[in-house]
Amino acid sequence: MTSQKKRKGESIDSLLRKFKRKIKNEGTLKELREREYFEKPSETKKKRLKAAVSRTRTEQKQNELT
């Protein structure tokens, strides 16, 4: 569980900003969104493959431009 303690004289806004940054860095929110609905293993593989293809295409475009 992620927690952030308030220091003396610290505003709520800065505390909330730190908390959100901490959650983002830990990947808690991303994991929560992924687990919201069950995804079959085959769907997961398809997503990963699609992301890999997309990544390679962008890398190829970058290499062509330089």
PQR file with spaces between the fields and no chain letter, atoms N, CA, C, O and H, PARSE charges and radii, in Angstrom:
ATOM       1  N    MET     1       0.840   -1.183    0.000 -0.4000 1.5000
ATOM       2  CA   MET     1       0.000    0.000    0.000 -0.0000 2.0000
ATOM       3  C    MET     1       0.882    1.241    0.000  0.5500 1.7000
ATOM       4  O    MET     1       1.821    1.348    0.788 -0.5500 1.4000
ATOM       5  N    THR     2       0.582    2.144   -0.859 -0.4000 1.5000
ATOM       6  CA   THR     2       1.351    3.373   -0.982 -0.0000 2.0000
ATOM       7  C    THR     2       0.845    4.395    0.021  0.5500 1.7000
ATOM       8  O    THR     2      -0.361    4.591    0.177 -0.5500 1.4000
ATOM       9  H    THR     2      -0.181    2.057   -1.499  0.4000 1.0000
ATOM      10  N    SER     3       1.779    5.039    0.694 -0.4000 1.5000
ATOM      11  CA   SER     3       1.390    6.076    1.648 -0.0000 2.0000
ATOM      12  C    SER     3       2.374    7.227    1.574  0.5500 1.7000
ATOM      13  O    SER     3       3.527    7.058    1.177 -0.5500 1.4000
ATOM      14  H    SER     3       2.758    4.880    0.567  0.4000 1.0000
ATOM      15  N    GLN     4       1.907    8.379    1.958 -0.4000 1.5000
ATOM      16  CA   GLN     4       2.733    9.578    1.972 -0.0000 2.0000
ATOM      17  C    GLN     4       2.404   10.343    3.245  0.5500 1.7000
ATOM      18  O    GLN     4       1.254   10.721    3.466 -0.5500 1.4000
ATOM      19  H    GLN     4       0.970    8.517    2.281  0.4000 1.0000
ATOM      20  N    LYS     5       3.404   10.572    4.077 -0.4000 1.5000
ATOM      21  CA   LYS     5       3.166   11.274    5.331 -0.0000 2.0000
ATOM      22  C    LYS     5       3.300   12.780    5.145  0.5500 1.7000
ATOM      23  O    LYS     5       4.146   13.268    4.395 -0.5500 1.4000
ATOM      24  H    LYS     5       4.339   10.265    3.898  0.4000 1.0000
ATOM      25  N    LYS     6       2.450   13.481    5.840 -0.4000 1.5000
ATOM      26  CA   LYS     6       2.457   14.937    5.755 -0.0000 2.0000
ATOM      27  C    LYS     6       3.502   15.489    6.717  0.5500 1.7000
ATOM      28  O    LYS     6       3.551   15.119    7.891 -0.5500 1.4000
ATOM      29  H    LYS     6       1.763   13.084    6.449  0.4000 1.0000
ATOM      30  N    ARG     7       4.324   16.370    6.197 -0.4000 1.5000
ATOM      31  CA   ARG     7       5.335   17.013    7.027 -0.0000 2.0000
ATOM      32  C    ARG     7       4.776   18.314    7.586  0.5500 1.7000
ATOM      33  O    ARG     7       3.790   18.853    7.084 -0.5500 1.4000
ATOM      34  H    ARG     7       4.284   16.670    5.244  0.4000 1.0000
ATOM      35  N    LYS     8       5.406   18.790    8.603 -0.4000 1.5000
ATOM      36  CA   LYS     8       4.948   20.023    9.240 -0.0000 2.0000
ATOM      37  C    LYS     8       5.074   21.188    8.256  0.5500 1.7000
ATOM      38  O    LYS     8       6.137   21.426    7.684 -0.5500 1.4000
ATOM      39  H    LYS     8       6.207   18.352    9.011  0.4000 1.0000
ATOM      40  N    GLY     9       3.981   21.894    8.078 -0.4000 1.5000
ATOM      41  CA   GLY     9       3.965   23.054    7.199 -0.0000 2.0000
ATOM      42  C    GLY     9       3.782   22.722    5.723  0.5500 1.7000
ATOM      43  O    GLY     9       3.840   23.622    4.885 -0.5500 1.4000
ATOM      44  H    GLY     9       3.117   21.700    8.543  0.4000 1.0000
ATOM      45  N    GLU    10       3.565   21.467    5.388 -0.4000 1.5000
ATOM      46  CA   GLU    10       3.391   21.064    3.995 -0.0000 2.0000
ATOM      47  C    GLU    10       1.922   21.206    3.594  0.5500 1.7000
ATOM      48  O    GLU    10       1.023   20.808    4.335 -0.5500 1.4000
ATOM      49  H    GLU    10       3.518   20.736    6.069  0.4000 1.0000
ATOM      50  N    SER    11       1.697   21.771    2.427 -0.4000 1.5000
ATOM      51  CA   SER    11       0.319   21.967    1.980 -0.0000 2.0000
ATOM      52  C    SER    11      -0.258   20.660    1.440  0.5500 1.7000
ATOM      53  O    SER    11       0.473   19.743    1.066 -0.5500 1.4000
ATOM      54  H    SER    11       2.427   22.094    1.825  0.4000 1.0000
ATOM      55  N    ILE    12      -1.570   20.604    1.411 -0.4000 1.5000
ATOM      56  CA   ILE    12      -2.278   19.425    0.915 -0.0000 2.0000
ATOM      57  C    ILE    12      -1.995   19.233   -0.574  0.5500 1.7000
ATOM      58  O    ILE    12      -1.872   18.103   -1.048 -0.5500 1.4000
ATOM      59  H    ILE    12      -2.164   21.349    1.715  0.4000 1.0000
ATOM      60  N    ASP    13      -1.893   20.343   -1.309 -0.4000 1.5000
ATOM      61  CA   ASP    13      -1.640   20.254   -2.751 -0.0000 2.0000
ATOM      62  C    ASP    13      -0.306   19.583   -3.049  0.5500 1.7000
ATOM      63  O    ASP    13      -0.231   18.709   -3.913 -0.5500 1.4000
ATOM      64  H    ASP    13      -1.993   21.261   -0.924  0.4000 1.0000
ATOM      65  N    SER    14       0.739   19.980   -2.347 -0.4000 1.5000
ATOM      66  CA   SER    14       2.048   19.375   -2.595 -0.0000 2.0000
ATOM      67  C    SER    14       2.065   17.915   -2.153  0.5500 1.7000
ATOM      68  O    SER    14       2.717   17.077   -2.777 -0.5500 1.4000
ATOM      69  H    SER    14       0.678   20.689   -1.645  0.4000 1.0000
ATOM      70  N    LEU    15       1.348   17.617   -1.076 -0.4000 1.5000
ATOM      71  CA   LEU    15       1.261   16.244   -0.596 -0.0000 2.0000
ATOM      72  C    LEU    15       0.552   15.357   -1.630  0.5500 1.7000
ATOM      73  O    LEU    15       0.987   14.238   -1.900 -0.5500 1.4000
ATOM      74  H    LEU    15       0.818   18.298   -0.568  0.4000 1.0000
ATOM      75  N    LEU    16      -0.518   15.859   -2.191 -0.4000 1.5000
ATOM      76  CA   LEU    16      -1.261   15.125   -3.210 -0.0000 2.0000
ATOM      77  C    LEU    16      -0.416   14.927   -4.465  0.5500 1.7000
ATOM      78  O    LEU    16      -0.446   13.855   -5.069 -0.5500 1.4000
ATOM      79  H    LEU    16      -0.872   16.768   -1.972  0.4000 1.0000
ATOM      80  N    ARG    17       0.337   15.951   -4.862 -0.4000 1.5000
ATOM      81  CA   ARG    17       1.217   15.864   -6.016 -0.0000 2.0000
ATOM      82  C    ARG    17       2.274   14.778   -5.818  0.5500 1.7000
ATOM      83  O    ARG    17       2.546   13.995   -6.728 -0.5500 1.4000
ATOM      84  H    ARG    17       0.361   16.822   -4.371  0.4000 1.0000
ATOM      85  N    LYS    18       2.870   14.735   -4.620 -0.4000 1.5000
ATOM      86  CA   LYS    18       3.874   13.715   -4.302 -0.0000 2.0000
ATOM      87  C    LYS    18       3.267   12.318   -4.334  0.5500 1.7000
ATOM      88  O    LYS    18       3.877   11.373   -4.836 -0.5500 1.4000
ATOM      89  H    LYS    18       2.649   15.371   -3.881  0.4000 1.0000
ATOM      90  N    PHE    19       2.058   12.200   -3.792 -0.4000 1.5000
ATOM      91  CA   PHE    19       1.376   10.912   -3.749 -0.0000 2.0000
ATOM      92  C    PHE    19       1.083   10.403   -5.158  0.5500 1.7000
ATOM      93  O    PHE    19       1.309    9.231   -5.460 -0.5500 1.4000
ATOM      94  H    PHE    19       1.563   12.967   -3.384  0.4000 1.0000
ATOM      95  N    LYS    20       0.581   11.284   -6.013 -0.4000 1.5000
ATOM      96  CA   LYS    20       0.265   10.898   -7.390 -0.0000 2.0000
ATOM      97  C    LYS    20       1.526   10.486   -8.138  0.5500 1.7000
ATOM      98  O    LYS    20       1.506    9.517   -8.896 -0.5500 1.4000
ATOM      99  H    LYS    20       0.397   12.236   -5.767  0.4000 1.0000
ATOM     100  N    ARG    21       2.618   11.209   -7.934 -0.4000 1.5000
ATOM     101  CA   ARG    21       3.879   10.877   -8.588 -0.0000 2.0000
ATOM     102  C    ARG    21       4.389    9.515   -8.114  0.5500 1.7000
ATOM     103  O    ARG    21       4.906    8.723   -8.902 -0.5500 1.4000
ATOM     104  H    ARG    21       2.635   11.997   -7.318  0.4000 1.0000
ATOM     105  N    LYS    22       4.233    9.256   -6.810 -0.4000 1.5000
ATOM     106  CA   LYS    22       4.683    7.987   -6.235 -0.0000 2.0000
ATOM     107  C    LYS    22       3.886    6.815   -6.816  0.5500 1.7000
ATOM     108  O    LYS    22       4.462    5.782   -7.157 -0.5500 1.4000
ATOM     109  H    LYS    22       3.814    9.899   -6.169  0.4000 1.0000
ATOM     110  N    ILE    23       2.577    6.973   -6.927 -0.4000 1.5000
ATOM     111  CA   ILE    23       1.720    5.939   -7.495 -0.0000 2.0000
ATOM     112  C    ILE    23       2.087    5.683   -8.956  0.5500 1.7000
ATOM     113  O    ILE    23       2.137    4.536   -9.399 -0.5500 1.4000
ATOM     114  H    ILE    23       2.110    7.813   -6.650  0.4000 1.0000
ATOM     115  N    LYS    24       2.339    6.752   -9.692 -0.4000 1.5000
ATOM     116  CA   LYS    24       2.689    6.615  -11.107 -0.0000 2.0000
ATOM     117  C    LYS    24       4.013    5.871  -11.269  0.5500 1.7000
ATOM     118  O    LYS    24       4.127    4.991  -12.123 -0.5500 1.4000
ATOM     119  H    LYS    24       2.298    7.684   -9.332  0.4000 1.0000
ATOM     120  N    ASN    25       5.009    6.215  -10.460 -0.4000 1.5000
ATOM     121  CA   ASN    25       6.316    5.572  -10.553 -0.0000 2.0000
ATOM     122  C    ASN    25       6.261    4.098  -10.167  0.5500 1.7000
ATOM     123  O    ASN    25       6.981    3.283  -10.745 -0.5500 1.4000
ATOM     124  H    ASN    25       4.916    6.930   -9.767  0.4000 1.0000
ATOM     125  N    GLU    26       5.423    3.745   -9.205 -0.4000 1.5000
ATOM     126  CA   GLU    26       5.313    2.360   -8.773 -0.0000 2.0000
ATOM     127  C    GLU    26       4.503    1.515   -9.752  0.5500 1.7000
ATOM     128  O    GLU    26       4.605    0.288   -9.753 -0.5500 1.4000
ATOM     129  H    GLU    26       4.838    4.407   -8.735  0.4000 1.0000
ATOM     130  N    GLY    27       3.704    2.170  -10.579 -0.4000 1.5000
ATOM     131  CA   GLY    27       2.895    1.437  -11.559 -0.0000 2.0000
ATOM     132  C    GLY    27       1.607    0.894  -10.961  0.5500 1.7000
ATOM     133  O    GLY    27       0.980    0.011  -11.548 -0.5500 1.4000
ATOM     134  H    GLY    27       3.621    3.167  -10.579  0.4000 1.0000
ATOM     135  N    THR    28       1.203    1.402   -9.812 -0.4000 1.5000
ATOM     136  CA   THR    28       0.008    0.911   -9.129 -0.0000 2.0000
ATOM     137  C    THR    28      -1.248    1.172   -9.952  0.5500 1.7000
ATOM     138  O    THR    28      -2.093    0.290  -10.107 -0.5500 1.4000
ATOM     139  H    THR    28       1.712    2.119   -9.335  0.4000 1.0000
ATOM     140  N    LEU    29      -1.362    2.375  -10.471 -0.4000 1.5000
ATOM     141  CA   LEU    29      -2.559    2.752  -11.227 -0.0000 2.0000
ATOM     142  C    LEU    29      -2.657    1.959  -12.532  0.5500 1.7000
ATOM     143  O    LEU    29      -3.744    1.544  -12.934 -0.5500 1.4000
ATOM     144  H    LEU    29      -0.676    3.091  -10.346  0.4000 1.0000
ATOM     145  N    LYS    30      -1.520    1.754  -13.183 -0.4000 1.5000
ATOM     146  CA   LYS    30      -1.498    0.990  -14.427 -0.0000 2.0000
ATOM     147  C    LYS    30      -1.932   -0.450  -14.173  0.5500 1.7000
ATOM     148  O    LYS    30      -2.712   -1.015  -14.940 -0.5500 1.4000
ATOM     149  H    LYS    30      -0.637    2.091  -12.856  0.4000 1.0000
ATOM     150  N    GLU    31      -1.429   -1.031  -13.103 -0.4000 1.5000
ATOM     151  CA   GLU    31      -1.784   -2.404  -12.759 -0.0000 2.0000
ATOM     152  C    GLU    31      -3.268   -2.515  -12.423  0.5500 1.7000
ATOM     153  O    GLU    31      -3.922   -3.491  -12.791 -0.5500 1.4000
ATOM     154  H    GLU    31      -0.795   -0.571  -12.480  0.4000 1.0000
ATOM     155  N    LEU    32      -3.790   -1.525  -11.734 -0.4000 1.5000
ATOM     156  CA   LEU    32      -5.205   -1.519  -11.374 -0.0000 2.0000
ATOM     157  C    LEU    32      -6.079   -1.500  -12.620  0.5500 1.7000
ATOM     158  O    LEU    32      -7.076   -2.218  -12.699 -0.5500 1.4000
ATOM     159  H    LEU    32      -3.259   -0.733  -11.435  0.4000 1.0000
ATOM     160  N    ARG    33      -5.702   -0.679  -13.587 -0.4000 1.5000
ATOM     161  CA   ARG    33      -6.466   -0.606  -14.828 -0.0000 2.0000
ATOM     162  C    ARG    33      -6.387   -1.906  -15.617  0.5500 1.7000
ATOM     163  O    ARG    33      -7.363   -2.324  -16.240 -0.5500 1.4000
ATOM     164  H    ARG    33      -4.892   -0.096  -13.523  0.4000 1.0000
ATOM     165  N    GLU    34      -5.214   -2.545  -15.587 -0.4000 1.5000
ATOM     166  CA   GLU    34      -5.067   -3.815  -16.298 -0.0000 2.0000
ATOM     167  C    GLU    34      -5.911   -4.904  -15.657  0.5500 1.7000
ATOM     168  O    GLU    34      -6.447   -5.759  -16.363 -0.5500 1.4000
ATOM     169  H    GLU    34      -4.421   -2.205  -15.081  0.4000 1.0000
ATOM     170  N    ARG    35      -6.040   -4.894  -14.350 -0.4000 1.5000
ATOM     171  CA   ARG    35      -6.769   -5.939  -13.638 -0.0000 2.0000
ATOM     172  C    ARG    35      -8.260   -5.660  -13.498  0.5500 1.7000
ATOM     173  O    ARG    35      -8.988   -6.459  -12.909 -0.5500 1.4000
ATOM     174  H    ARG    35      -5.604   -4.200  -13.777  0.4000 1.0000
ATOM     175  N    GLU    36      -8.713   -4.547  -14.028 -0.4000 1.5000
ATOM     176  CA   GLU    36     -10.120   -4.187  -13.905 -0.0000 2.0000
ATOM     177  C    GLU    36     -11.019   -5.253  -14.539  0.5500 1.7000
ATOM     178  O    GLU    36     -12.065   -5.601  -13.991 -0.5500 1.4000
ATOM     179  H    GLU    36      -8.122   -3.898  -14.506  0.4000 1.0000
ATOM     180  N    TYR    37     -10.597   -5.766  -15.699 -0.4000 1.5000
ATOM     181  CA   TYR    37     -11.343   -6.807  -16.390 -0.0000 2.0000
ATOM     182  C    TYR    37     -10.400   -7.953  -16.707  0.5500 1.7000
ATOM     183  O    TYR    37      -9.211   -7.743  -16.949 -0.5500 1.4000
ATOM     184  H    TYR    37      -9.747   -5.484  -16.144  0.4000 1.0000
ATOM     185  N    PHE    38     -10.937   -9.167  -16.705 -0.4000 1.5000
ATOM     186  CA   PHE    38     -10.115  -10.328  -17.032 -0.0000 2.0000
ATOM     187  C    PHE    38      -9.795  -10.328  -18.521  0.5500 1.7000
ATOM     188  O    PHE    38     -10.654  -10.063  -19.362 -0.5500 1.4000
ATOM     189  H    PHE    38     -11.902   -9.337  -16.509  0.4000 1.0000
ATOM     190  N    GLU    39      -8.562  -10.626  -18.816 -0.4000 1.5000
ATOM     191  CA   GLU    39      -8.136  -10.698  -20.200 -0.0000 2.0000
ATOM     192  C    GLU    39      -7.529  -12.076  -20.452  0.5500 1.7000
ATOM     193  O    GLU    39      -6.643  -12.521  -19.722 -0.5500 1.4000
ATOM     194  H    GLU    39      -7.865  -10.842  -18.133  0.4000 1.0000
ATOM     195  N    LYS    40      -8.016  -12.734  -21.484 -0.4000 1.5000
ATOM     196  CA   LYS    40      -7.506  -14.064  -21.794 -0.0000 2.0000
ATOM     197  C    LYS    40      -6.034  -13.976  -22.196  0.5500 1.7000
ATOM     198  O    LYS    40      -5.597  -12.964  -22.744 -0.5500 1.4000
ATOM     199  H    LYS    40      -8.735  -12.372  -22.076  0.4000 1.0000
ATOM     200  N    PRO    41      -5.274  -15.033  -21.923 -0.5600 1.5000
ATOM     201  CA   PRO    41      -3.859  -15.036  -22.289  0.2800 2.0000
ATOM     202  C    PRO    41      -3.612  -14.785  -23.777  0.5500 1.7000
ATOM     203  O    PRO    41      -2.626  -14.148  -24.147 -0.5500 1.4000
ATOM     204  N    SER    42      -4.503  -15.282  -24.619 -0.4000 1.5000
ATOM     205  CA   SER    42      -4.334  -15.061  -26.062 -0.0000 2.0000
ATOM     206  C    SER    42      -4.488  -13.572  -26.400  0.5500 1.7000
ATOM     207  O    SER    42      -3.782  -13.054  -27.265 -0.5500 1.4000
ATOM     208  H    SER    42      -5.304  -15.799  -24.318  0.4000 1.0000
ATOM     209  N    GLU    43      -5.406  -12.895  -25.719 -0.4000 1.5000
ATOM     210  CA   GLU    43      -5.585  -11.460  -25.949 -0.0000 2.0000
ATOM     211  C    GLU    43      -4.359  -10.675  -25.484  0.5500 1.7000
ATOM     212  O    GLU    43      -3.954   -9.700  -26.118 -0.5500 1.4000
ATOM     213  H    GLU    43      -5.979  -13.316  -25.016  0.4000 1.0000
ATOM     214  N    THR    44      -3.780  -11.114  -24.377 -0.4000 1.5000
ATOM     215  CA   THR    44      -2.578  -10.462  -23.868 -0.0000 2.0000
ATOM     216  C    THR    44      -1.438  -10.593  -24.863  0.5500 1.7000
ATOM     217  O    THR    44      -0.709   -9.632  -25.109 -0.5500 1.4000
ATOM     218  H    THR    44      -4.109  -11.906  -23.863  0.4000 1.0000
ATOM     219  N    LYS    45      -1.281  -11.785  -25.438 -0.4000 1.5000
ATOM     220  CA   LYS    45      -0.228  -12.020  -26.428 -0.0000 2.0000
ATOM     221  C    LYS    45      -0.446  -11.145  -27.659  0.5500 1.7000
ATOM     222  O    LYS    45       0.502  -10.577  -28.200 -0.5500 1.4000
ATOM     223  H    LYS    45      -1.873  -12.565  -25.238  0.4000 1.0000
ATOM     224  N    LYS    46      -1.701  -11.040  -28.098 -0.4000 1.5000
ATOM     225  CA   LYS    46      -2.007  -10.207  -29.257 -0.0000 2.0000
ATOM     226  C    LYS    46      -1.651   -8.746  -28.993  0.5500 1.7000
ATOM     227  O    LYS    46      -1.104   -8.066  -29.861 -0.5500 1.4000
ATOM     228  H    LYS    46      -2.472  -11.502  -27.659  0.4000 1.0000
ATOM     229  N    LYS    47      -1.966   -8.270  -27.789 -0.4000 1.5000
ATOM     230  CA   LYS    47      -1.645   -6.887  -27.422 -0.0000 2.0000
ATOM     231  C    LYS    47      -0.144   -6.655  -27.447  0.5500 1.7000
ATOM     232  O    LYS    47       0.329   -5.650  -27.979 -0.5500 1.4000
ATOM     233  H    LYS    47      -2.410   -8.823  -27.084  0.4000 1.0000
ATOM     234  N    ARG    48       0.607   -7.593  -26.866 -0.4000 1.5000
ATOM     235  CA   ARG    48       2.065   -7.460  -26.830 -0.0000 2.0000
ATOM     236  C    ARG    48       2.651   -7.468  -28.235  0.5500 1.7000
ATOM     237  O    ARG    48       3.552   -6.685  -28.538 -0.5500 1.4000
ATOM     238  H    ARG    48       0.223   -8.409  -26.433  0.4000 1.0000
ATOM     239  N    LEU    49       2.144   -8.348  -29.093 -0.4000 1.5000
ATOM     240  CA   LEU    49       2.622   -8.422  -30.467 -0.0000 2.0000
ATOM     241  C    LEU    49       2.328   -7.131  -31.219  0.5500 1.7000
ATOM     242  O    LEU    49       3.178   -6.617  -31.947 -0.5500 1.4000
ATOM     243  H    LEU    49       1.412   -8.984  -28.847  0.4000 1.0000
ATOM     244  N    LYS    50       1.135   -6.620  -31.039 -0.4000 1.5000
ATOM     245  CA   LYS    50       0.741   -5.376  -31.692 -0.0000 2.0000
ATOM     246  C    LYS    50       1.628   -4.212  -31.238  0.5500 1.7000
ATOM     247  O    LYS    50       2.030   -3.378  -32.049 -0.5500 1.4000
ATOM     248  H    LYS    50       0.445   -7.038  -30.447  0.4000 1.0000
ATOM     249  N    ALA    51       1.930   -4.163  -29.939 -0.4000 1.5000
ATOM     250  CA   ALA    51       2.795   -3.110  -29.410 -0.0000 2.0000
ATOM     251  C    ALA    51       4.212   -3.237  -29.966  0.5500 1.7000
ATOM     252  O    ALA    51       4.852   -2.231  -30.273 -0.5500 1.4000
ATOM     253  H    ALA    51       1.603   -4.840  -29.280  0.4000 1.0000
ATOM     254  N    ALA    52       4.703   -4.472  -30.096 -0.4000 1.5000
ATOM     255  CA   ALA    52       6.042   -4.703  -30.631 -0.0000 2.0000
ATOM     256  C    ALA    52       6.128   -4.268  -32.095  0.5500 1.7000
ATOM     257  O    ALA    52       7.110   -3.653  -32.511 -0.5500 1.4000
ATOM     258  H    ALA    52       4.184   -5.289  -29.846  0.4000 1.0000
ATOM     259  N    VAL    53       5.097   -4.592  -32.866 -0.4000 1.5000
ATOM     260  CA   VAL    53       5.063   -4.203  -34.279 -0.0000 2.0000
ATOM     261  C    VAL    53       5.048   -2.684  -34.391  0.5500 1.7000
ATOM     262  O    VAL    53       5.767   -2.106  -35.205 -0.5500 1.4000
ATOM     263  H    VAL    53       4.300   -5.092  -32.529  0.4000 1.0000
ATOM     264  N    SER    54       4.243   -2.059  -33.588 -0.4000 1.5000
ATOM     265  CA   SER    54       4.153   -0.606  -33.595 -0.0000 2.0000
ATOM     266  C    SER    54       5.501    0.024  -33.232  0.5500 1.7000
ATOM     267  O    SER    54       5.934    0.995  -33.852 -0.5500 1.4000
ATOM     268  H    SER    54       3.658   -2.529  -32.927  0.4000 1.0000
ATOM     269  N    ARG    55       6.150   -0.542  -32.226 -0.4000 1.5000
ATOM     270  CA   ARG    55       7.453   -0.035  -31.786 -0.0000 2.0000
ATOM     271  C    ARG    55       8.490   -0.139  -32.907  0.5500 1.7000
ATOM     272  O    ARG    55       9.254    0.796  -33.148 -0.5500 1.4000
ATOM     273  H    ARG    55       5.798   -1.331  -31.722  0.4000 1.0000
ATOM     274  N    THR    56       8.506   -1.290  -33.589 -0.4000 1.5000
ATOM     275  CA   THR    56       9.480   -1.478  -34.664 -0.0000 2.0000
ATOM     276  C    THR    56       9.204   -0.537  -35.829  0.5500 1.7000
ATOM     277  O    THR    56      10.137   -0.028  -36.451 -0.5500 1.4000
ATOM     278  H    THR    56       7.886   -2.050  -33.394  0.4000 1.0000
ATOM     279  N    ARG    57       7.951   -0.306  -36.124 -0.4000 1.5000
ATOM     280  CA   ARG    57       7.622    0.621  -37.217 -0.0000 2.0000
ATOM     281  C    ARG    57       8.110    2.031  -36.903  0.5500 1.7000
ATOM     282  O    ARG    57       8.679    2.700  -37.766 -0.5500 1.4000
ATOM     283  H    ARG    57       7.193   -0.720  -35.619  0.4000 1.0000
ATOM     284  N    THR    58       7.890    2.481  -35.679 -0.4000 1.5000
ATOM     285  CA   THR    58       8.339    3.826  -35.325 -0.0000 2.0000
ATOM     286  C    THR    58       9.866    3.905  -35.343  0.5500 1.7000
ATOM     287  O    THR    58      10.429    4.924  -35.743 -0.5500 1.4000
ATOM     288  H    THR    58       7.427    1.938  -34.978  0.4000 1.0000
ATOM     289  N    GLU    59      10.538    2.831  -34.912 -0.4000 1.5000
ATOM     290  CA   GLU    59      12.007    2.817  -34.950 -0.0000 2.0000
ATOM     291  C    GLU    59      12.503    2.867  -36.385  0.5500 1.7000
ATOM     292  O    GLU    59      13.483    3.553  -36.675 -0.5500 1.4000
ATOM     293  H    GLU    59      10.081    2.003  -34.587  0.4000 1.0000
ATOM     294  N    GLN    60      11.841    2.149  -37.288 -0.4000 1.5000
ATOM     295  CA   GLN    60      12.237    2.159  -38.689 -0.0000 2.0000
ATOM     296  C    GLN    60      12.041    3.546  -39.304  0.5500 1.7000
ATOM     297  O    GLN    60      12.868    4.012  -40.087 -0.5500 1.4000
ATOM     298  H    GLN    60      11.045    1.592  -37.052  0.4000 1.0000
ATOM     299  N    LYS    61      10.942    4.191  -38.941 -0.4000 1.5000
ATOM     300  CA   LYS    61      10.694    5.552  -39.458 -0.0000 2.0000
ATOM     301  C    LYS    61      11.753    6.510  -38.940  0.5500 1.7000
ATOM     302  O    LYS    61      12.215    7.381  -39.677 -0.5500 1.4000
ATOM     303  H    LYS    61      10.270    3.812  -38.305  0.4000 1.0000
ATOM     304  N    GLN    62      12.141    6.359  -37.682 -0.4000 1.5000
ATOM     305  CA   GLN    62      13.178    7.209  -37.095 -0.0000 2.0000
ATOM     306  C    GLN    62      14.502    7.011  -37.829  0.5500 1.7000
ATOM     307  O    GLN    62      15.214    7.973  -38.116 -0.5500 1.4000
ATOM     308  H    GLN    62      11.766    5.651  -37.084  0.4000 1.0000
ATOM     309  N    ASN    63      14.824    5.744  -38.131 -0.4000 1.5000
ATOM     310  CA   ASN    63      16.089    5.445  -38.815 -0.0000 2.0000
ATOM     311  C    ASN    63      16.087    5.962  -40.252  0.5500 1.7000
ATOM     312  O    ASN    63      17.131    6.374  -40.758 -0.5500 1.4000
ATOM     313  H    ASN    63      14.245    4.962  -37.898  0.4000 1.0000
ATOM     314  N    GLU    64      14.945    5.946  -40.909 -0.4000 1.5000
ATOM     315  CA   GLU    64      14.859    6.454  -42.288 -0.0000 2.0000
ATOM     316  C    GLU    64      15.065    7.962  -42.329  0.5500 1.7000
ATOM     317  O    GLU    64      15.646    8.482  -43.282 -0.5500 1.4000
ATOM     318  H    GLU    64      14.097    5.611  -40.498  0.4000 1.0000
ATOM     319  N    LEU    65      14.601    8.658  -41.319 -0.4000 1.5000
ATOM     320  CA   LEU    65      14.718   10.111  -41.303 -0.0000 2.0000
ATOM     321  C    LEU    65      16.144   10.572  -41.044  0.5500 1.7000
ATOM     322  O    LEU    65      16.535   11.653  -41.484 -0.5500 1.4000
ATOM     323  H    LEU    65      14.130    8.236  -40.545  0.4000 1.0000
ATOM     324  N    THR    66      16.920    9.768  -40.338 -0.4000 1.5000
ATOM     325  CA   THR    66      18.294   10.184  -40.029 -0.0000 2.0000
ATOM     326  C    THR    66      19.300    9.669  -40.998  0.5500 1.7000
ATOM     327  O    THR    66      20.491    9.944  -40.856 -0.5500 1.4000
ATOM     328  H    THR    66      16.602    8.889  -39.980  0.4000 1.0000
